[in-house]
């Protein structure tokens, strides 16, 4: 869950009626508000038998490959532990990120980060209208549309609140971004009773903006067609068979050599004993580490690297077979 509201909560606690313009005042409000925001989520989630964790991010965390992967690992681990990560923009230490629509964009980035099936944006509007219903009485409600459709951006208006920052246009753009990884988006009224439960049960609430491709298809296509290869690993016949015929992940014990200079998270080719590319995927280890792990079982990783990490060189979920 990506949460806005730190600055608004800080303004309330500080007795401010209008959003300040000075960056240092915005950062001060965020610092005060994050305390209240975390306290409220912790209290309410525990009342319902759920654990919570606070994650503070900036766009820089998701732009840097290593930090991106670390954030992803942390979030997925929390979800496996049945702890709900409550994510907020780290407004206390940034200045250029405190701007129009930031949390909508952050929500889409996090949806892509954890490979979510759907992004749900709760707002102060029932959903998307063909025009601003507050100023245009002829505006009609949009029940469903395709994320990324240019006409949606024409329909959307600007910021409508003196407290929050953003507007329908940022939600439309967030849906477009989320669709890039195959996640559809719902824009709904935040005060709709039981909105999340009802959406999870399939009820049509708000505006549904559907992605063009399924999640798995979008990611596989992205890896197959749109990324430069940073290097490659060669594998033995046994590993080739497991990848091609059994749909398994690539384990370092099946690797015979490593070529190129790549970092964790780069796209690499997987080549068989004849040098032919049989697959490509996201590397869990940098090239220097991968060379140490060739022909080694996972039980030796910690002794070789000084830490224990993923047992796979490329997980099957992050691997696409050559066409």
N, C-alpha and C positions, 0 to 999 in steps of 0.2 A: 504494500500500500504506500503510494506516494502522497504525502500530506502537505498541503499548503497551510497557512494560518499562523506561522511563527511571528511574522511582523504584526499581523492583526491582533494576536494575543498580547504581544508586547505593548502595542499602542493602548490596549485596554488597561493593562496593568500600570502603564505610565500615565494614564489619564489623558491621552492625546485623542482628539476627535477627528483629525484629518491626517492622512498619510504624509509624512515629511518628505522633502525633496533631497535633503543632504544625505550623502552616502553614509557618513559616520552615524547619523541619527537612525537611518534604516538598519544599520548593523547593530546598533545598540538595542533597538526594538526587537530585532531578531534574537539577540542573545537573551533578553529577558523572556521573550515569548516561547523560545524552545524549551525552557524549563516547564512552563505550564502545559505546553503541548504534550511533552513526554509524560508528564504526571497524569494528565487526563486519559491518554491512551492506555497507559499501564493500568490505571484503576478500572476503566471500563472493560478492558479485555480480560483482566483477571476475574472480574465479576462473572464473566461468561466462560471461565475455565480455559482461557487461552493465554499463552505466553506472548511477550512482546520484546522487541529490541529496537533501539534507535540507530538509524544509519544516516549520517550526514554526508551528502555528496555535492560536488560541483560538476559542471560539464567537463572540466579538466580531468576529473577522475575517470570519466568514460571515454575521453579522447586519447589518453595514454594507454597503450596496449597492456602493459604489465598491471597497471592499476585497474584497468577494466576487468582483466581476468581475475584479479584478487577480489574485486567487488562481487563478481559473479560467483566465485567459489563460496564467499561468505554468505551471500543471499541464499544460494541453493542449500547450503548446510543448515541454515536456520529453518528453511522450509521443511527439510527432512526431519528436523527436531520438533516440528509442529509449533514453531515460534513465528509469529507474524512480524516481519521487518516493517517498521514504520519509517519511511524515507522522507527526508526533508532537504531542501536546498540548503547548503551550508552558508547562509547569508551573512554570518558573522565575520567571515574571512575573505569574502569576495566583493568586488564592486561591479564588474561588468555583467555578472549573472543576475543582478537584481534589476530586472527589466521586464518588459511586456511579455506575458505568456510563458514565463520560465518554467513553472511547474507543469504545465501541459506538455511542454517539450521533454522535460525530465521524466514524466510519466511514460511517454512513448519510448524514450531511451531505455528505461528500466524494463518495460515490456519486452523490448528486443533483447536486452541483456539476459533475462531469465527464460527467454523463449516462451513467453506467455501465450496461451490460446486466445486471450481476449484482453483488451484494455477497456476499462469502464471509467468514464470521466463523469463525476458527480458535480453538478454546478447549480446555479440559481435559476436556470431555465429548464423547461420541460424537455428541451431538445433543440433540434435545428428547425428553423422556419425559413420560408422563402425570402423573408425580409424581417426586419426588427419588429416584433409584434407590439412593442411599447410605443412605436411611432407610426406604424403602418397597419391600419385595421384590416387591410386586405391580405395580410400575410397568412400563409397556410402552413400547416405542420408537415415536416418531412419524416415519414415513418422509417424509410429504408432507402439507402443509396450506396453507390460504390465509392469506397475510400479512394481519394486521389482524383476524383472527377473535378475538373476545373470549374464547373458551374457552382460547386459547393462554396468555393472561395468567394464567388460573386455574391452569394446569398448572405454570407457571414458578415457581422458587424464588428465594431471595435469594443474597447473596454467600456463596461457599463457600471462600474462601482467605484466609489471613492476609497474603498478599503483594499480590495483585491486588485491584482494586475492581470490583464489578459482580456479575453473576450471570446466570442464564438470562432473567430478566425483562427486563433491559436489552437483551438480544439480540432478544427478541421485539418490543420496542418499536422497536428499530433497524430490524428488518425491516419493520415497519409504516410507518416513516418513509420507508425506501427505496422501498417500493411506491408511494408517492405520485408518484414520477417514472417509474414503470413498471419498476423494477429488482426482480427476484426475489432471494431471499437463501438461501444455504446455510449451515447451522451444522454444523460438523464438528470432529473431533478434530485438534488441531494436530500430533500425532505420527503420524498416519496416513501410511504410506510413500507418497511421491509424490502427495500429496493434490491439489495444484493442477493438476498435469499430468493426473491421472486425471479430475478434475472437468471440465477443459477438453475432454477427449475424450468427455464425456457419461456417464461412470460415475456411478451413484447412490451417493453417499457422504453420510452424515450426514442431516440433516433439510432438505428443500427447502420453503421458504415462498414460494409463487408470488404475483406481483403480479396484480391484477385486470385491468389493462390493459397493452397493450404500451407500450414506452417512448415512442415517437413519439405515440401516441394520448393518453397521459396528459398530456404536455406541451402538446399542442395544445388539449386540453380545458381545461387549467388557464388557458391564455392566453385562450381564447374565452369562458369562463364565470365565472371567479372573480376577475378583477382589474379595478379601476377604471382607466379611461383617463386618462392624465396630459396628453394633448395629441394632436395629429395632424399629418400632413404631407399635402399635396396633390401629385398627380403628373400628368404629361401622359398623353396617350392611348397613346404608345409604351410608357411604363413600366407602365400599366395592362394592356396586352396581354401584356407579358412576365410579369407577376405571375399573371394569370388563365389565360393559355393556354399559357405555356411553363414555368411553375414556377420562374422565376428569382428571384434576390434583388432587393431594392430598392436601386438605386444613387442617390446624391445627384444625379447629372446629370439624372435624370428627375424630380426634385422641383421644384415651382413655388413652394410657400410652406410655412411652418411656423406652427402655432397652438399656444398653450398654453405652459406652463413645465414642462419635464420634464428629468429627469436621465438619464444613461447607465444603461441597464438597465430603465428604466420601460417599461410597455406603452403603445403609442401606436396610434392608428388611421391607416390609409392611405386617403385619399379620392381619387376620380377627379375629372376636370375639372368634373363636375356637382355635386360635394360629397357624393356617396354613398360610404359606407364599403364598401370592397372587400376589406379585409384588416386585420389588426392583428398586432403583433409587438413584440419587444424592441428598443429603440433602442440602437444602438451609439454614438450621440453625443447630448449634451445639446442642448436646444432652441437655446441661443445659438450653439453650434457648427454645428448643422444649418442655421441661417439663413445662415451664411457659406458653407456647402457647396452650397446650392441651385444647380442648373445647372452644377456644376463637376465636371470629371473628377478621378479619384483622383490623377493626377499633380500636381495643384495643392494637395492636402490639406496637405502639410508646410509649404508656403509660407504657407498661410492660417492654420493652427492652431499652427505651431511644432513639430509632431511628426507622425510618420507612424503611422497606425493602420489599422483595418479599412477596406477599400474599399467595404463595403456600409453603408448606413444601417440596413437590417434584413436579416439573413442569412435565406435561405430556410428553414433549419432552425429558425429562431426566428419563423416567420411562419405564420399560419393565415388562410385565406381566409374571408370573410364567408359565412354560410349564408343 
